[in-house]
């Protein structure tokens, strides 16, 4: 449940929110989803199986996974009017802005799911809850693919249910005319693992936004809009785009020492480094480093990986970073991998959004099961003492 806001050294900390979904030990660099280590899930599971685990609390049986996959893949199409809406954006609209706007629009495309029209009681019905979960998980990759095609000036592709979840996403991104296009299974597997790593992460900024919106009783599409809006920020889901731009700016290992000095002089931030919770190596970054080699084997090597590895080596041996517990986080390597996969940098937060939709929906689902009063963090007032009104002709 939501605890009261707590004060520490006179500073207002955020409210405590209890959850059973993810567990992080920031000092030991541990991340678990529903008790399973992220390393095991990345190695053995799939993104849809992990989505089921996050939302319902246990790994599905074969029949449950089959039903879950079938229901989600039946909801991958979007309304033609939504396609017209997406087509109405400027040719150079930021893909994350398009996806965030489309999530809000989804609330109007499904009036029977809109609590402003139907009332909150509709989400006391399990079938209604599950149907919105299927819709969101099914449609977000399609919205993302439309935003990508818009970004590159190409016609949008319809989903194909002959592929798996992540394969279908890759299929919608490319090859309109080539009917025999089949996504590379190794590339789909690499992206599926990346989605697993990004699926949930305790009460990060965007998930906190999801839970705040859920407490108002608004429908899940609008909740996702708020969460995606928070993720859009450069200090959150936009950090992988910022980290890649930083590595491209550094350009070569020879330029690293000068850059490190700028960081230590506080003129720059080392994007993709540091974390509010991890004060050790982000376990997701370790796995991403391994995936990078697999992706480079398929798509060709991105030499920026050499800059990233050397930058990490120098930073982790420098007292400035060691003293501040600054280590690579999930965003340090993901941008290099996405670039090697051929994604434009402004599409990176959209990839994060596809994966984190599973975690956001898990928190929505959990909060529906354990309703809390509307979020209302306490404020520490530091304003003026009471004073009398001054007529305008007496003001100086
Ligand atoms: C994500 O919450 C989540 O779980 C988020 C996320 C998820 O999965 O949802 O993990 C995804 O958002 C990862 C974080 C991505 N953001 C970045 O990579 C942007 C760069 N990182 C920082 O801006 C920063 O590290 C934060 C915001 C992530 C965390 O900052 P903290 O823990 O609040 O640290 P701080 O601001 O208190 O800094 C402590 C010291 C300061 O120096 P001093 O004042 O003590 O001298 O460390 C310094 C900071 O200046 N510092 C950095 C730094 N991060 C902190 N110095 C250089 N580069 C950095 N990246």
Boltz pocket constraint, residues with backbone or C-beta under 6 A from the ligand:
constraints:
  - pocket:
      binder: B
      contacts: [[A, 198], [A, 200], [A, 201], [A, 203], [A, 204], [A, 205], [A, 234], [A, 235], [A, 236], [A, 237], [A, 239], [A, 263], [A, 268], [A, 269], [A, 270], [A, 271], [A, 272], [A, 273], [A, 274], [A, 275], [A, 276], [A, 277], [A, 324], [A, 326], [A, 329], [A, 330], [A, 331]]
      max_distance: 6.0
